[in-house]
Amino acid sequence: MSYNPYQFQSGGYGGYAPPAPTGVSPETQRMFDLVDKDRSGKINAAELKAALINGRGENFSDTACNLMIGMFDADRSGTIDVMEFEKLFAYINQWLSVFKTYDRDQSGHIDEGELFQALTQMGFRFSQDFVKFLVGKCDPKTHNEVSVDQFIVLCVQIQRFTDAFRQRDTQQNGTITIGFEDFLTVALSASS
């Protein structure tokens, strides 16, 4: 089985391709043009989803694509331009590299033990039960594997919650007191 946790689906575009904007590599422009199906000069989450395949041979989830577009969409238009795409492409490749480190059997997914090891090496001290819960949230059908897109979403959400928690943990003892509205603000902000 060949291993490619994600890949860009190519579309057969012929004709003239405009030169890459200053500072964008020709490879980035080529990839952008493959993803920009409607040739609008912008990529939305649906176009990104159609282009990204995880290790299961499935398109990345809507959640992952919306999250990634939102992270790099400077003007909050719901789309990214080629400059923003270049940053997104680098970001995806960084996460892919991390994912491959823990996907030792090159199955295209990581299991509970591999996720536990990944999170531990990232500095999190989660219990086995909590990691099992995370895997179950990612994979409600079989509760035993996490794909690269799920891994990205999971890590981004954990980091967002961690940052929000640290801001409120003024004594740095791992405990906070939080009001309900503040909790909802954290939860809704970190989840989107």
N, C-alpha and C positions, 0 to 999 in steps of 0.2 A: 504494500500500500504506500503510495507516495504521500508525502507530508507537505501540506501547504495550508496552514491554519486560516489564512485568508488569501484571497487573490482578487485582482480586479478582473471583472468580466470585460472582455474587449468587444467593441462594436466596430464594424467595418466602415470607417469614415474615409472617404477619398477626398480629393480636392485640396484646396489651399488651407493650410493651417497658419494662422497669424503668428508672427514672431512672439516669443515669450517676453513678457514685460521685464524691464530691467530688474535684475536681482533674482529672477526665477529661472531655474535651470531648464534646458530644453526637455529633459526627462519629466520634470514636474508638469510642464505645459502639455506634453504628450499624454500623461496620465489624466490630467485635468480634462483634456479634450475627449478622452475615452469615457469619462464619467458624466460629462455635461451633455447628456442625450438630447436635450432640446436646443442646444447651441446658444443658450441665453447669455453665456459668460458668467453664469452663477450655477452653483450646485446646491440642491436642496436635499433633505434627508431621504426622500424617495429615490433620487438618483444615486445617492451614496449607497443606500441599501441594495439597489440593483447591482452595484459594482463590487460589493464586498461579500466574500464567501468564507464561512468559518470552517473549522476542521471536520465538521459533520457533513459538509457539502451543502449547507443551508446558508441562505442570505443572513447577514447580521440582523439582529432584531431591530424593530422600530425604536425601542428604548435606547439601544446603543447608538444608532444613527442620529436620533434627535439630540442625545446628550453630546455627541461629538460635534455636530454642527453648532449647537448652542455654545459650546466652549470656545469656538473660534470665530463666531459670527459677531464681529466688532460692532456693526451697526444694528444688530438685532432684527435683521430683515427676514430671518429664517433661511438664509442662503449664505454661501461663502464664495468669495471670488478666488482667483488663482493664487494670490498672495496668502490668503487665509488657508487655502487648500494645502499649500506647501507646508505650513505649520502643522496642519492636521495629519498630513501624510507622514511627517517626521514623528509626530506623536504616536500614531498607530504603529509605526515601525519600532519605536522604543518599547511599547507594550508587547509587541510581538516577540521581541528579543527576550523580555522578561518571561513571557509565557513559555517560550521554547526551553528556557532554562529549567523549568519545572515539569514540562511535558517530556520526561525522560524516555518514555516508550514511543514517542512521536505518534501518538494516537490521534492528535488533533483536539484533545481535551485533557483536563487534569482531574484527578479524582480527589476524594476527601483528604487523603494523606498528602498528596502533592500540594493541595491548596493550603493545608495546615503548615507545611514546610515553607511555602512561599510567603504567607502572611507573617510567620515567625521571623523569617529572614528580613522582612521589611520592617521589623521592629514591633509588631503587634503581639501581645500576649493573650491570645484568645484560647478558650478551652476547646477541647475536642468536640464537646457537645455544641458549642456555638458554631464551630466550623461546619459541623454536620447540618446545623440549621441553615447556614449560608448556602451550602450545596443544595439542600432541599428547596430553598427559595429560587435558586438558579435553574434547577432541574426538577420541577415538581412531579414529572412522570416516573422517573426511575430513582431519583435522589442519589445519584452516584457520580455525576460528572459535570464539569463546567467548561464550556467552550470559550474561545478567545474573546468573543464579543461580550459574553457574560462576565468574564474575568475583568475586562476593562471597566464595565459598568460597576461591578462590585468594588473594585479598587478605588475608582473615582468617588463613589458614594461613601465608602469607609473613610477616605481621606477628607472629604467635605465634612462629615460628621465629626471626625477627629479634630479638625481645625476649629469647628464651632464649639466643641466640648472644651478644648484647651483655652479658648477665649474666656470661658465661664469658670474654669477651674483656677481661680485666682491663687489658691494655696498650693497648686500643683501636687495634689494628693490623690487624684483619680476619682474625686467625688465632687458633684455639684448639686446645688439646689436650684431648681428651675421652675418658673411659673408656667402655667398651661399655655398661655399665648406665646411666650418665648419658646417653649418646646415646639409648638406648631410652626412657628416661624423657622426654627432650625430644621425641622423635619421637611417642611415644604420647600425650603430653599436648597437644602442638600440633596433632595430627591429629583430636582428638575435640572 
